[in-house]
Amino acid sequence: MKPTRAARRPLPGSPFNRPAAPLPPPEQFELQDRVSHDKYGLGLVIGVEEDVAVLVDFGTEKLRISAPYPKLFRL
């Protein structure tokens, strides 16, 4: 006699193994844009490094803020 094969159905994947959703592209800033930062306040963009960082003059200090810009908003 031949051994019988059990019918196997494919099991669904775990809901926790779903691929991560792609991140939205970082916001684009241009020279002379007015911006607001949650920690440093109001500022003016004085330099842009393509999709890497922006240089912002906050009056009392000048800072380089790296992308993504989670706390920096254009006004």
N, C-alpha and C positions, 0 to 999 in steps of 0.2 A: 504494500500500500504506500501511496505517496503521502507525505505529511501535508496537511492543509495549511495554507498560508492565511494568516489573519489579515483581514482588510484594514489597511492603515489609512487614515485620513490625515492630511497635513494639519498640524496644529497652528493656531494663530500665534503671531509673535506677541511678546510682552508689550503692554501699553507704555512701559517705561523705556523701551528700546527704540522709540521713534526718533527719526533724525531731527536734529535741531533746526529750527526755522532760521533762514539766513538773516543776518543783521542788516538793518537799513543802512544805506550809505551815510557817512558822516556829513553833517551840515557844512555847506560851503560858505566861507566868509571871504569878503573882499576888503581891500584897503579902505580905510576911513569908515568902516561900518561901526555904528554904535552898538555896544553889547552890554549885557548885564551878566554878572557872575554871582552865584549864590553866596560865595564867601567874600569876594573882593569888591563887589558893588559894580558901579557903572564904569565903562571904559571905552577905549577907541582902538580899533585894530590898526596896528602900525606895520605889521609884516605878516606874510602868509607863506608857509612852507607847504607845498602841494600835498593835501590829504595826510599830512604828518602832524603839523602843529600851527598855531597862530601866535603872534606876538601882540600883546595887548598892553596899552598904557592906561593904568588905573589912576593916574594923577600922582599918587605918592610912590608908586613903584611900577616897573615894567616887568611883565611876566610872560613866559613861554608856556602855553597850555597845549598839551598833547591831545591828539585825536584818540578816541572819540571824545566829544565835548559834552559830557553829561550835565554839567552845571553852567554851561555858557549858552546864552540866548541872544539872538539878534533883536534889536528894538526897532 
